[in-house]
């Protein structure tokens, strides 16, 4: 079977709306894919502020933004379709939408971008609300990309995505018994680009290009210790982070020290490195011993050369090779997997894994909006 679908992703770093057009092939249960077209449409300053301030709105204003942002997404998809001459070639659209509230302990997760509005604008079938059913089943609703990593990128041992939040996934065997089937484990590691970008914003820059500014700083050992002692890092997986952990907890903690931006950036790079290493050490206890593992690194953080150098050096003793793939996969892996999750939803197959999220069971997540004519 062949499926041609669009995947949409808007991350917590607010750098824009990722849009990919992907062709998926399924034969005898084996999947392959090809990214045919891809773009990132940057948000205007107005949209950045509207999305950033969404959690402080009244219920009515939030719902109005939800509808407005859905229509905005639909228009951006139409723009993408027109730009790449994809009329009548797209069978399905899957939108992750933009996460605002995420409180799985209370069985609630919220993402902006009304699926009905997207479907009405594009007049195509649309899948949204990818996390909601898992959360209703008592899961974290995150991460949800491991199903795509398992079926599309099975040649790697670990998957690290460094976006606004860094998350990691791998397959483990609880008893190191090869006769027992592997299960996929994934969790959010720590806030990443969102905090680094907020620090760079103070210098009038959107982000630290290649980590060059961080590389000029020194480590504030007192701050690093405080960051590493945050309660979240003591929790067992499955676990997930809301955006406000980085913006409302970590960032103020850094600024309260009064240290300069270069020192803050360098210290936070080290914090990210330490937490990723700790996560891999934890996961390695459940994996068979081998000479080398391959860690696929994607997301905007993969372009932070200084962070990649620190990570490569840190993981060398664990016999882990840090692999940064081609630019297209680095930028659009999550959007590709959103498209794939939508295809699985269309096929009515499990697309969210309870071993990852801690839910009662695997689920077929996503609301389907039929925008096309019957």
ChimeraX attribute file (.defattr): number of C-alpha atoms within 10 A of each C-alpha:
attribute: neighborCount
match mode: 1-to-1
recipient: residues
	/A:1	8
	/A:2	12
	/A:3	17
	/A:4	21
	/A:5	24
	/A:6	29
	/A:7	30
	/A:8	27
	/A:9	24
	/A:10	21
	/A:11	22
	/A:12	22
	/A:13	21
	/A:14	19
	/A:15	20
	/A:16	18
	/A:17	20
	/A:18	22
	/A:19	27
	/A:20	28
	/A:21	27
	/A:22	23
	/A:23	20
	/A:24	20
	/A:25	15
	/A:26	12
	/A:27	9
	/A:28	6
	/A:29	7
	/A:30	9
	/A:31	17
	/A:32	13
	/A:33	17
	/A:34	12
	/A:35	17
	/A:36	11
	/A:37	16
	/A:38	21
	/A:39	15
	/A:40	17
	/A:41	15
	/A:42	13
	/A:43	15
	/A:44	11
	/A:45	8
	/A:46	9
	/A:47	15
	/A:48	16
	/A:49	12
	/A:50	15
	/A:51	19
	/A:52	14
	/A:53	12
	/A:54	19
	/A:55	14
	/A:56	9
	/A:57	12
	/A:58	10
	/A:59	10
	/A:60	9
	/A:61	12
	/A:62	17
	/A:63	16
	/A:64	13
	/A:65	19
	/A:66	22
	/A:67	19
	/A:68	17
	/A:69	23
	/A:70	24
	/A:71	22
	/A:72	18
	/A:73	25
	/A:74	27
	/A:75	17
	/A:76	18
	/A:77	23
	/A:78	17
	/A:79	14
	/A:80	21
	/A:81	19
	/A:82	11
	/A:83	10
	/A:84	12
	/A:85	10
	/A:86	13
	/A:87	10
	/A:88	8
	/A:89	12
	/A:90	17
	/A:91	14
	/A:92	24
	/A:93	31
	/A:94	32
	/A:95	30
	/A:96	27
	/A:97	24
	/A:98	20
	/A:99	19
	/A:100	19
	/A:101	16
	/A:102	22
	/A:103	16
	/A:104	22
	/A:105	11
	/A:106	10
	/A:107	17
	/A:108	19
	/A:109	22
	/A:110	15
	/A:111	18
	/A:112	23
	/A:113	26
	/A:114	24
	/A:115	31
	/A:116	23
	/A:117	23
	/A:118	32
	/A:119	24
	/A:120	19
	/A:121	19
	/A:122	22
	/A:123	17
	/A:124	20
	/A:125	23
	/A:126	30
	/A:127	29
	/A:128	25
	/A:129	21
	/A:130	27
	/A:131	27
	/A:132	21
	/A:133	22
	/A:134	30
	/A:135	25
	/A:136	17
	/A:137	19
	/A:138	19
	/A:139	29
	/A:140	30
	/A:141	31
	/A:142	27
	/A:143	23
	/A:144	25
	/A:145	26
	/A:146	26
	/A:147	20
	/A:148	22
	/A:149	22
	/A:150	18
	/A:151	15
	/A:152	17
	/A:153	16
	/A:154	11
	/A:155	11
	/A:156	15
	/A:157	20
	/A:158	22
	/A:159	24
	/A:160	24
	/A:161	24
	/A:162	26
	/A:163	22
	/A:164	24
	/A:165	26
	/A:166	23
	/A:167	24
	/A:168	25
	/A:169	26
	/A:170	24
	/A:171	23
	/A:172	19
	/A:173	20
	/A:174	15
	/A:175	12
	/A:176	14
	/A:177	12
	/A:178	9
	/A:179	8
	/A:180	10
	/A:181	10
	/A:182	16
	/A:183	14
	/A:184	18
	/A:185	22
	/A:186	28
	/A:187	24
	/A:188	25
	/A:189	27
	/A:190	26
	/A:191	27
	/A:192	24
	/A:193	25
	/A:194	25
	/A:195	24
	/A:196	26
	/A:197	20
	/A:198	18
	/A:199	24
	/A:200	21
	/A:201	14
	/A:202	10
	/A:203	13
	/A:204	9
	/A:205	12
	/A:206	14
	/A:207	22
	/A:208	22
	/A:209	14
	/A:210	16
	/A:211	21
	/A:212	16
	/A:213	17
	/A:214	26
	/A:215	18
	/A:216	11
	/A:217	16
	/A:218	15
	/A:219	18
	/A:220	17
	/A:221	11
	/A:222	10
	/A:223	19
	/A:224	19
	/A:225	12
	/A:226	13
	/A:227	20
	/A:228	16
	/A:229	11
	/A:230	12
	/A:231	8
	/A:232	15
	/A:233	17
	/A:234	9
	/A:235	9
	/A:236	9
	/A:237	20
	/A:238	20
	/A:239	21
	/A:240	23
	/A:241	22
	/A:242	18
	/A:243	21
	/A:244	17
	/A:245	15
	/A:246	22
	/A:247	15
	/A:248	10
	/A:249	13
	/A:250	18
	/A:251	20
	/A:252	12
	/A:253	15
	/A:254	23
	/A:255	13
	/A:256	9
	/A:257	12
	/A:258	10
	/A:259	13
	/A:260	13
	/A:261	20
	/A:262	20
	/A:263	20
	/A:264	26
	/A:265	29
	/A:266	24
	/A:267	25
	/A:268	27
	/A:269	25
	/A:270	22
	/A:271	22
	/A:272	24
	/A:273	22
	/A:274	18
	/A:275	17
	/A:276	22
	/A:277	17
	/A:278	14
	/A:279	21
	/A:280	19
	/A:281	13
	/A:282	13
	/A:283	21
	/A:284	15
	/A:285	14
	/A:286	16
	/A:287	18
	/A:288	13
	/A:289	10
	/A:290	7
	/A:291	7
	/A:292	12
	/A:293	15
	/A:294	15
	/A:295	20
	/A:296	22
	/A:297	23
	/A:298	26
	/A:299	24
	/A:300	20
	/A:301	26
	/A:302	24
	/A:303	20
	/A:304	20
	/A:305	15
	/A:306	21
	/A:307	23
	/A:308	21
	/A:309	13
	/A:310	15
	/A:311	20
	/A:312	16
	/A:313	15
	/A:314	16
	/A:315	19
	/A:316	12
	/A:317	8
	/A:318	15
	/A:319	12
	/A:320	19
	/A:321	18
	/A:322	22
	/A:323	17
	/A:324	17
	/A:325	13
	/A:326	9
	/A:327	14
	/A:328	14
	/A:329	17
	/A:330	20
	/A:331	22
	/A:332	24
	/A:333	23
	/A:334	28
	/A:335	28
	/A:336	31
	/A:337	26
	/A:338	28
	/A:339	31
	/A:340	30
	/A:341	29
	/A:342	30
	/A:343	24
	/A:344	19
	/A:345	22
	/A:346	16
	/A:347	11
	/A:348	13
	/A:349	15
	/A:350	15
	/A:351	24
	/A:352	31
	/A:353	28
	/A:354	24
	/A:355	18
	/A:356	28
	/A:357	29
	/A:358	21
	/A:359	21
	/A:360	15
	/A:361	15
	/A:362	20
	/A:363	19
	/A:364	21
	/A:365	27
	/A:366	26
	/A:367	19
	/A:368	21
	/A:369	19
	/A:370	17
	/A:371	19
	/A:372	14
	/A:373	7
	/A:374	4
